[in-house]
Amino acid sequence: MHIADMTMFYAPSSGGVRTYLDAKRRRLNATADIRHTLLVPGEAYTHQADDHRVNVPAAPLPFSNGYRFPLTRGPWRRALRDARPDLIEAGDPYTVGWAAIAGARELDIPLVAFYHSDLPTMISNRLGNWSRPLINTYIKRLYAHYDRVLAPSNVMAQRLEGLGIQHVRVQPLGVDLTTFHPSLRDDSVKTELGLSEDTRLLVFAGRGSQEKNLHILLETMQKLADRGTQPFHLLLVGSSMPTQVPDNVTVINHFCPTAEIARYFASSDALLHAGTQETFGLVVLEAMACGIPVVATRAGALAENVPEGCGMLCQPLDSDDMVQSILALFENDARAMGQKARAHVERHHDWNIVVQGVTHHYQELLGISTTAEVSVQHG
């Protein structure tokens, strides 16, 4: 079984999409009778056989931290003809998504989409609500050509089905349980930040984009400071972070390697997340894997990923309620919640379990018997 993944969302600073693809291809290429090839944008056409990766020529996207935007379908179709996979999965709804449709027709093979981004919401945030019906129509037209559409959460699956898209399945994403681990806790992090030992260190990591609602986090921290009781401090890590912040907020305004993020997570006391439009919210599970609880908004996929006992959910866009949720978290046993959060991720979001689920989708579409359990050659 030869699987080809193709997407434009693959760059040095990529987030969840690249994490999913890298985790999947490592495991599939280590599985008997399965081969995986990754097609991503590059400066020129190159085939890296040892890395199972094909770079397809695409123009660089200005001010995008390394992303490239494919303008034509032809190079992708040629790359698919050369690879000759048994099944294609497309990870974005732009030129690559349409090239995958053409390639699957030409090769007469099944076609899968992974709905990583809520495109109608993203575009309407920038252009206004008038654009949403147009993008909904576009999404419905695009995915009508796919044999299966994978959604990372129930809320996204329901949204797709509400548009009339068929063959939708929920496929949660996973976490590297070794990379993100409680043992990475380092008490010197607070010292590095100039904080006392009794300070409650909160953290958020990601891009400082509009939908993350970082202004709510800043309002929350200012209100906690105004209370003048237990000291709280927030660490913001990632690109495009705000520069004007309260005194109890520290900003690391650049892309950080995964190992550094994991160290910050494990060394903090809780993750804060004010986003309302997450299709999955991988950062929440990564923090939980590091053994810390989460305070997040009850919106999007975050409500699904923070089960009872693993943190607190608050009202969307409400800094007062977030303050109360933070205080309630530490009035309870936050450390025990963190331990429960780690156990939850181990049970449900180990990448080995997730990739096995994705493989079952492929086997169903290819008519391969799934009675035998997938055998992954670890190590």
NUTIVEX-37244 format. One record per residue (C-alpha): x, y, z; residue number from 1. Coordinates in steps of 0.02 Angstrom, whole numbers. Last residue first. Layout:
<r c1="X" c2="Y" c3="Z" i="NUM"/>
...
# end
This chain:
<r c1="624" c2="90" c3="871" i="379"/>
<r c1="449" c2="29" c3="844" i="378"/>
<r c1="398" c2="-81" c3="698" i="377"/>
<r c1="213" c2="-43" c3="683" i="376"/>
<r c1="98" c2="-191" c3="651" i="375"/>
<r c1="-78" c2="-145" c3="598" i="374"/>
<r c1="-204" c2="-265" c3="675" i="373"/>
<r c1="-271" c2="-402" c3="562" i="372"/>
<r c1="-458" c2="-393" c3="530" i="371"/>
<r c1="-434" c2="-237" c3="424" i="370"/>
<r c1="-455" c2="-321" c3="255" i="369"/>
<r c1="-400" c2="-209" c3="112" i="368"/>
<r c1="-537" c2="-135" c3="3" i="367"/>
<r c1="-433" c2="17" c3="-43" i="366"/>
<r c1="-555" c2="139" c3="39" i="365"/>
<r c1="-567" c2="31" c3="195" i="364"/>
<r c1="-379" c2="10" c3="204" i="363"/>
<r c1="-350" c2="197" c3="194" i="362"/>
<r c1="-473" c2="234" c3="333" i="361"/>
<r c1="-393" c2="95" c3="438" i="360"/>
<r c1="-224" c2="178" c3="412" i="359"/>
<r c1="-290" c2="340" c3="488" i="358"/>
<r c1="-342" c2="244" c3="644" i="357"/>
<r c1="-171" c2="161" c3="658" i="356"/>
<r c1="-92" c2="331" c3="638" i="355"/>
<r c1="-194" c2="395" c3="787" i="354"/>
<r c1="-152" c2="247" c3="900" i="353"/>
<r c1="35" c2="261" c3="862" i="352"/>
<r c1="24" c2="450" c3="882" i="351"/>
<r c1="-35" c2="428" c3="1062" i="350"/>
<r c1="-191" c2="534" c3="1075" i="349"/>
<r c1="-325" c2="436" c3="1170" i="348"/>
<r c1="-253" c2="340" c3="1316" i="347"/>
<r c1="-88" c2="433" c3="1336" i="346"/>
<r c1="-177" c2="600" c3="1314" i="345"/>
<r c1="-299" c2="560" c3="1455" i="344"/>
<r c1="-159" c2="501" c3="1570" i="343"/>
<r c1="-65" c2="665" c3="1545" i="342"/>
<r c1="-222" c2="766" c3="1584" i="341"/>
<r c1="-252" c2="663" c3="1741" i="340"/>
<r c1="-77" c2="706" c3="1802" i="339"/>
<r c1="-108" c2="889" c3="1764" i="338"/>
<r c1="-272" c2="885" c3="1859" i="337"/>
<r c1="-179" c2="812" c3="2008" i="336"/>
<r c1="-57" c2="958" c3="2000" i="335"/>
<r c1="-199" c2="1083" c3="1991" i="334"/>
<r c1="-276" c2="1016" c3="2152" i="333"/>
<r c1="-422" c2="1136" c3="2175" i="332"/>
<r c1="-403" c2="1317" c3="2228" i="331"/>
<r c1="-276" c2="1326" c3="2088" i="330"/>
<r c1="-403" c2="1286" c3="1952" i="329"/>
<r c1="-536" c2="1395" c3="2034" i="328"/>
<r c1="-421" c2="1546" c3="2024" i="327"/>
<r c1="-387" c2="1513" c3="1840" i="326"/>
<r c1="-573" c2="1489" c3="1804" i="325"/>
<r c1="-616" c2="1651" c3="1894" i="324"/>
<r c1="-489" c2="1746" c3="1791" i="323"/>
<r c1="-554" c2="1665" c3="1631" i="322"/>
<r c1="-731" c2="1718" c3="1680" i="321"/>
<r c1="-674" c2="1899" c3="1696" i="320"/>
<r c1="-577" c2="1887" c3="1532" i="319"/>
<r c1="-733" c2="1840" c3="1435" i="318"/>
<r c1="-703" c2="1812" c3="1249" i="317"/>
<r c1="-779" c2="1637" c3="1259" i="316"/>
<r c1="-847" c2="1580" c3="1428" i="315"/>
<r c1="-730" c2="1470" c3="1528" i="314"/>
<r c1="-671" c2="1290" c3="1527" i="313"/>
<r c1="-562" c2="1221" c3="1667" i="312"/>
<r c1="-430" c2="1086" c3="1672" i="311"/>
<r c1="-403" c2="899" c3="1656" i="310"/>
<r c1="-539" c2="846" c3="1780" i="309"/>
<r c1="-679" c2="856" c3="1654" i="308"/>
<r c1="-617" c2="839" c3="1475" i="307"/>
<r c1="-512" c2="970" c3="1387" i="306"/>
<r c1="-506" c2="911" c3="1206" i="305"/>
<r c1="-690" c2="920" c3="1163" i="304"/>
<r c1="-714" c2="1097" c3="1231" i="303"/>
<r c1="-560" c2="1152" c3="1136" i="302"/>
<r c1="-635" c2="1097" c3="971" i="301"/>
<r c1="-728" c2="1259" c3="943" i="300"/>
<r c1="-784" c2="1347" c3="1101" i="299"/>
<r c1="-783" c2="1328" c3="1290" i="298"/>
<r c1="-631" c2="1438" c3="1310" i="297"/>
<r c1="-474" c2="1364" c3="1387" i="296"/>
<r c1="-388" c2="1341" c3="1555" i="295"/>
<r c1="-276" c2="1188" c3="1539" i="294"/>
<r c1="-193" c2="1069" c3="1661" i="293"/>
<r c1="-7" c2="1025" c3="1659" i="292"/>
<r c1="73" c2="853" c3="1638" i="291"/>
<r c1="179" c2="881" c3="1483" i="290"/>
<r c1="52" c2="779" c3="1383" i="289"/>
<r c1="-78" c2="908" c3="1438" i="288"/>
<r c1="29" c2="1045" c3="1360" i="287"/>
<r c1="42" c2="948" c3="1197" i="286"/>
<r c1="-145" c2="914" c3="1203" i="285"/>
<r c1="-185" c2="1100" c3="1215" i="284"/>
<r c1="-59" c2="1144" c3="1079" i="283"/>
<r c1="-151" c2="1027" c3="960" i="282"/>
<r c1="-307" c2="1136" c3="962" i="281"/>
<r c1="-424" c2="1040" c3="846" i="280"/>
<r c1="-521" c2="1150" c3="726" i="279"/>
<r c1="-487" c2="1296" c3="842" i="278"/>
<r c1="-604" c2="1443" c3="816" i="277"/>
<r c1="-633" c2="1516" c3="990" i="276"/>
<r c1="-454" c2="1541" c3="1048" i="275"/>
<r c1="-427" c2="1601" c3="1227" i="274"/>
<r c1="-299" c2="1469" c3="1277" i="273"/>
<r c1="-205" c2="1470" c3="1442" i="272"/>
<r c1="-89" c2="1326" c3="1489" i="271"/>
<r c1="-56" c2="1283" c3="1671" i="270"/>
<r c1="82" c2="1270" c3="1803" i="269"/>
<r c1="231" c2="1293" c3="1690" i="268"/>
<r c1="394" c2="1194" c3="1683" i="267"/>
<r c1="320" c2="1054" c3="1576" i="266"/>
<r c1="256" c2="1180" c3="1450" i="265"/>
<r c1="417" c2="1281" c3="1441" i="264"/>
<r c1="520" c2="1123" c3="1417" i="263"/>
<r c1="401" c2="1061" c3="1282" i="262"/>
<r c1="416" c2="1227" c3="1189" i="261"/>
<r c1="606" c2="1214" c3="1193" i="260"/>
<r c1="602" c2="1037" c3="1125" i="259"/>
<r c1="484" c2="1090" c3="986" i="258"/>
<r c1="601" c2="1225" c3="923" i="257"/>
<r c1="548" c2="1405" c3="952" i="256"/>
<r c1="479" c2="1529" c3="825" i="255"/>
<r c1="501" c2="1706" c3="884" i="254"/>
<r c1="426" c2="1834" c3="1003" i="253"/>
<r c1="469" c2="1763" c3="1173" i="252"/>
<r c1="352" c2="1875" c3="1273" i="251"/>
<r c1="344" c2="1891" c3="1463" i="250"/>
<r c1="182" c2="1945" c3="1548" i="249"/>
<r c1="162" c2="2007" c3="1728" i="248"/>
<r c1="209" c2="2185" c3="1682" i="247"/>
<r c1="62" c2="2199" c3="1564" i="246"/>
<r c1="94" c2="2186" c3="1375" i="245"/>
<r c1="130" c2="2301" c3="1228" i="244"/>
<r c1="232" c2="2196" c3="1105" i="243"/>
<r c1="99" c2="2074" c3="1049" i="242"/>
<r c1="160" c2="1908" c3="977" i="241"/>
<r c1="189" c2="1886" c3="791" i="240"/>
<r c1="292" c2="1726" c3="815" i="239"/>
<r c1="287" c2="1611" c3="964" i="238"/>
<r c1="296" c2="1599" c3="1154" i="237"/>
<r c1="190" c2="1699" c3="1276" i="236"/>
<r c1="238" c2="1669" c3="1459" i="235"/>
<r c1="107" c2="1726" c3="1584" i="234"/>
<r c1="142" c2="1767" c3="1766" i="233"/>
<r c1="31" c2="1750" c3="1920" i="232"/>
<r c1="71" c2="1811" c3="2095" i="231"/>
<r c1="-57" c2="1758" c3="2228" i="230"/>
<r c1="-147" c2="1915" c3="2291" i="229"/>
<r c1="-134" c2="2088" c3="2212" i="228"/>
<r c1="-304" c2="2081" c3="2127" i="227"/>
<r c1="-243" c2="2207" c3="1999" i="226"/>
<r c1="-113" c2="2081" c3="1937" i="225"/>
<r c1="-249" c2="1951" c3="1902" i="224"/>
<r c1="-348" c2="2084" c3="1808" i="223"/>
<r c1="-196" c2="2128" c3="1704" i="222"/>
<r c1="-165" c2="1944" c3="1667" i="221"/>
<r c1="-344" c2="1918" c3="1607" i="220"/>
<r c1="-339" c2="2072" c3="1496" i="219"/>
<r c1="-178" c2="2006" c3="1418" i="218"/>
<r c1="-255" c2="1834" c3="1390" i="217"/>
<r c1="-410" c2="1914" c3="1312" i="216"/>
<r c1="-299" c2="2018" c3="1198" i="215"/>
<r c1="-221" c2="1855" c3="1139" i="214"/>
<r c1="-381" c2="1812" c3="1047" i="213"/>
<r c1="-302" c2="1662" c3="956" i="212"/>
<r c1="-411" c2="1701" c3="803" i="211"/>
<r c1="-313" c2="1859" c3="765" i="210"/>
<r c1="-145" c2="1774" c3="746" i="209"/>
<r c1="-6" c2="1774" c3="876" i="208"/>
<r c1="58" c2="1606" c3="818" i="207"/>
<r c1="78" c2="1473" c3="949" i="206"/>
<r c1="125" c2="1449" c3="1131" i="205"/>
<r c1="30" c2="1499" c3="1288" i="204"/>
<r c1="95" c2="1485" c3="1465" i="203"/>
<r c1="48" c2="1513" c3="1646" i="202"/>
<r c1="176" c2="1518" c3="1787" i="201"/>
<r c1="100" c2="1529" c3="1962" i="200"/>
<r c1="232" c2="1624" c3="2061" i="199"/>
<r c1="281" c2="1539" c3="2226" i="198"/>
<r c1="460" c2="1507" c3="2168" i="197"/>
<r c1="491" c2="1690" c3="2130" i="196"/>
<r c1="506" c2="1749" c3="1951" i="195"/>
<r c1="653" c2="1826" c3="1857" i="194"/>
<r c1="610" c2="1736" c3="1695" i="193"/>
<r c1="769" c2="1632" c3="1702" i="192"/>
<r c1="729" c2="1591" c3="1884" i="191"/>
<r c1="556" c2="1531" c3="1834" i="190"/>
<r c1="635" c2="1420" c3="1702" i="189"/>
<r c1="760" c2="1352" c3="1830" i="188"/>
<r c1="626" c2="1236" c3="1898" i="187"/>
<r c1="643" c2="1126" c3="1744" i="186"/>
<r c1="500" c2="1007" c3="1703" i="185"/>
<r c1="554" c2="895" c3="1559" i="184"/>
<r c1="499" c2="740" c3="1657" i="183"/>
<r c1="317" c2="791" c3="1625" i="182"/>
<r c1="333" c2="735" c3="1442" i="181"/>
<r c1="306" c2="812" c3="1271" i="180"/>
<r c1="443" c2="741" c3="1159" i="179"/>
<r c1="410" c2="566" c3="1223" i="178"/>
<r c1="220" c2="572" c3="1212" i="177"/>
<r c1="224" c2="637" c3="1033" i="176"/>
<r c1="45" c2="698" c3="1022" i="175"/>
<r c1="-100" c2="646" c3="913" i="174"/>
<r c1="-237" c2="705" c3="796" i="173"/>
<r c1="-420" c2="659" c3="802" i="172"/>
<r c1="-503" c2="577" c3="650" i="171"/>
<r c1="-690" c2="612" c3="636" i="170"/>
<r c1="-764" c2="548" c3="472" i="169"/>
<r c1="-853" c2="640" c3="331" i="168"/>
<r c1="-916" c2="538" c3="183" i="167"/>
<r c1="-1038" c2="672" c3="128" i="166"/>
<r c1="-1028" c2="861" c3="119" i="165"/>
<r c1="-1199" c2="946" c3="133" i="164"/>
<r c1="-1135" c2="1105" c3="212" i="163"/>
<r c1="-1201" c2="1048" c3="381" i="162"/>
<r c1="-1098" c2="890" c3="359" i="161"/>
<r c1="-942" c2="998" c3="353" i="160"/>
<r c1="-991" c2="1093" c3="511" i="159"/>
<r c1="-1034" c2="932" c3="601" i="158"/>
<r c1="-864" c2="859" c3="560" i="157"/>
<r c1="-780" c2="1019" c3="622" i="156"/>
<r c1="-871" c2="1013" c3="789" i="155"/>
<r c1="-836" c2="827" c3="805" i="154"/>
<r c1="-649" c2="854" c3="790" i="153"/>
<r c1="-501" c2="822" c3="675" i="152"/>
<r c1="-605" c2="806" c3="517" i="151"/>
<r c1="-567" c2="675" c3="384" i="150"/>
<r c1="-653" c2="691" c3="216" i="149"/>
<r c1="-678" c2="531" c3="117" i="148"/>
<r c1="-703" c2="487" c3="-67" i="147"/>
<r c1="-666" c2="666" c3="-122" i="146"/>
<r c1="-743" c2="755" c3="-271" i="145"/>
<r c1="-885" c2="835" c3="-170" i="144"/>
<r c1="-745" c2="908" c3="-65" i="143"/>
<r c1="-710" c2="1050" c3="-186" i="142"/>
<r c1="-889" c2="1100" c3="-225" i="141"/>
<r c1="-939" c2="1101" c3="-41" i="140"/>
<r c1="-786" c2="1204" c3="5" i="139"/>
<r c1="-821" c2="1331" c3="-134" i="138"/>
<r c1="-1003" c2="1348" c3="-85" i="137"/>
<r c1="-953" c2="1378" c3="96" i="136"/>
<r c1="-825" c2="1505" c3="35" i="135"/>
<r c1="-959" c2="1604" c3="-57" i="134"/>
<r c1="-1081" c2="1594" c3="89" i="133"/>
<r c1="-943" c2="1656" c3="209" i="132"/>
<r c1="-886" c2="1807" c3="106" i="131"/>
<r c1="-1022" c2="1927" c3="166" i="130"/>
<r c1="-966" c2="1889" c3="344" i="129"/>
<r c1="-815" c2="2002" c3="328" i="128"/>
<r c1="-651" c2="1996" c3="232" i="127"/>
<r c1="-525" c2="1947" c3="366" i="126"/>
<r c1="-630" c2="1850" c3="489" i="125"/>
<r c1="-737" c2="1789" c3="343" i="124"/>
<r c1="-581" c2="1709" c3="270" i="123"/>
<r c1="-533" c2="1609" c3="424" i="122"/>
<r c1="-713" c2="1560" c3="463" i="121"/>
<r c1="-747" c2="1493" c3="289" i="120"/>
<r c1="-576" c2="1404" c3="284" i="119"/>
<r c1="-591" c2="1305" c3="445" i="118"/>
<r c1="-417" c2="1229" c3="432" i="117"/>
<r c1="-356" c2="1049" c3="446" i="116"/>
<r c1="-492" c2="966" c3="342" i="115"/>
<r c1="-397" c2="809" c3="292" i="114"/>
<r c1="-447" c2="754" c3="117" i="113"/>
<r c1="-444" c2="577" c3="48" i="112"/>
<r c1="-441" c2="517" c3="-133" i="111"/>
<r c1="-456" c2="340" c3="-197" i="110"/>
<r c1="-364" c2="288" c3="-356" i="109"/>
<r c1="-401" c2="299" c3="-543" i="108"/>
<r c1="-226" c2="365" c3="-586" i="107"/>
<r c1="-295" c2="508" c3="-692" i="106"/>
<r c1="-443" c2="535" c3="-578" i="105"/>
<r c1="-333" c2="537" c3="-423" i="104"/>
<r c1="-214" c2="660" c3="-505" i="103"/>
<r c1="-353" c2="780" c3="-555" i="102"/>
<r c1="-426" c2="778" c3="-380" i="101"/>
<r c1="-253" c2="798" c3="-301" i="100"/>
<r c1="-220" c2="947" c3="-413" i="99"/>
<r c1="-379" c2="1027" c3="-347" i="98"/>
<r c1="-321" c2="1010" c3="-166" i="97"/>
<r c1="-146" c2="1068" c3="-212" i="96"/>
<r c1="-215" c2="1228" c3="-289" i="95"/>
<r c1="-310" c2="1271" c3="-130" i="94"/>
<r c1="-405" c2="1166" c3="-3" i="93"/>
<r c1="-257" c2="1097" c3="97" i="92"/>
<r c1="-204" c2="928" c3="164" i="91"/>
<r c1="-231" c2="811" c3="18" i="90"/>
<r c1="-223" c2="623" c3="44" i="89"/>
<r c1="-190" c2="514" c3="-109" i="88"/>
<r c1="-209" c2="325" c3="-126" i="87"/>
<r c1="-120" c2="185" c3="-220" i="86"/>
<r c1="29" c2="296" c3="-261" i="85"/>
<r c1="110" c2="316" c3="-433" i="84"/>
<r c1="257" c2="426" c3="-378" i="83"/>
<r c1="300" c2="486" c3="-553" i="82"/>
<r c1="118" c2="516" c3="-600" i="81"/>
<r c1="93" c2="606" c3="-434" i="80"/>
<r c1="241" c2="721" c3="-467" i="79"/>
<r c1="171" c2="759" c3="-640" i="78"/>
<r c1="3" c2="805" c3="-564" i="77"/>
<r c1="89" c2="917" c3="-438" i="76"/>
<r c1="190" c2="1005" c3="-572" i="75"/>
<r c1="32" c2="1036" c3="-676" i="74"/>
<r c1="-80" c2="1107" c3="-541" i="73"/>
<r c1="-25" c2="1288" c3="-554" i="72"/>
<r c1="0" c2="1430" c3="-430" i="71"/>
<r c1="77" c2="1335" c3="-284" i="70"/>
<r c1="102" c2="1450" c3="-132" i="69"/>
<r c1="264" c2="1433" c3="-35" i="68"/>
<r c1="284" c2="1451" c3="153" i="67"/>
<r c1="451" c2="1502" c3="228" i="66"/>
<r c1="404" c2="1618" c3="371" i="65"/>
<r c1="255" c2="1695" c3="279" i="64"/>
<r c1="313" c2="1873" c3="243" i="63"/>
<r c1="308" c2="1844" c3="54" i="62"/>
<r c1="243" c2="1675" c3="-9" i="61"/>
<r c1="381" c2="1586" c3="-105" i="60"/>
<r c1="330" c2="1521" c3="-278" i="59"/>
<r c1="309" c2="1334" c3="-300" i="58"/>
<r c1="413" c2="1193" c3="-374" i="57"/>
<r c1="369" c2="1020" c3="-303" i="56"/>
<r c1="484" c2="945" c3="-172" i="55"/>
<r c1="462" c2="756" c3="-158" i="54"/>
<r c1="491" c2="669" c3="9" i="53"/>
<r c1="524" c2="490" c3="61" i="52"/>
<r c1="672" c2="556" c3="165" i="51"/>
<r c1="800" c2="434" c3="93" i="50"/>
<r c1="723" c2="455" c3="-79" i="49"/>
<r c1="734" c2="644" c3="-80" i="48"/>
<r c1="654" c2="684" c3="-247" i="47"/>
<r c1="686" c2="861" c3="-307" i="46"/>
<r c1="585" c2="981" c3="-414" i="45"/>
<r c1="642" c2="1158" c3="-374" i="44"/>
<r c1="616" c2="1290" c3="-239" i="43"/>
<r c1="500" c2="1180" c3="-139" i="42"/>
<r c1="317" c2="1144" c3="-106" i="41"/>
<r c1="269" c2="977" c3="-27" i="40"/>
<r c1="237" c2="798" c3="-87" i="39"/>
<r c1="261" c2="666" c3="50" i="38"/>
<r c1="278" c2="483" c3="3" i="37"/>
<r c1="225" c2="337" c3="115" i="36"/>
<r c1="253" c2="152" c3="92" i="35"/>
<r c1="157" c2="14" c3="181" i="34"/>
<r c1="186" c2="-175" c3="172" i="33"/>
<r c1="269" c2="-184" c3="344" i="32"/>
<r c1="261" c2="-23" c3="444" i="31"/>
<r c1="412" c2="88" c3="472" i="30"/>
<r c1="367" c2="198" c3="323" i="29"/>
<r c1="194" c2="217" c3="398" i="28"/>
<r c1="263" c2="269" c3="567" i="27"/>
<r c1="383" c2="402" c3="508" i="26"/>
<r c1="257" c2="461" c3="377" i="25"/>
<r c1="120" c2="486" c3="506" i="24"/>
<r c1="220" c2="584" c3="634" i="23"/>
<r c1="292" c2="696" c3="499" i="22"/>
<r c1="122" c2="729" c3="421" i="21"/>
<r c1="34" c2="766" c3="586" i="20"/>
<r c1="171" c2="883" c3="648" i="19"/>
<r c1="175" c2="969" c3="478" i="18"/>
<r c1="-12" c2="1004" c3="488" i="17"/>
<r c1="-5" c2="1058" c3="670" i="16"/>
<r c1="125" c2="1194" c3="658" i="15"/>
<r c1="236" c2="1251" c3="516" i="14"/>
<r c1="388" c2="1360" c3="553" i="13"/>
<r c1="509" c2="1267" c3="438" i="12"/>
<r c1="374" c2="1249" c3="304" i="11"/>
<r c1="237" c2="1126" c3="256" i="10"/>
<r c1="61" c2="1189" c3="230" i="9"/>
<r c1="62" c2="1175" c3="39" i="8"/>
<r c1="-2" c2="996" c3="50" i="7"/>
<r c1="18" c2="823" c3="-25" i="6"/>
<r c1="16" c2="652" c3="57" i="5"/>
<r c1="47" c2="499" c3="-53" i="4"/>
<r c1="7" c2="325" c3="14" i="3"/>
<r c1="79" c2="163" c3="-58" i="2"/>
<r c1="0" c2="0" c3="0" i="1"/>
# end
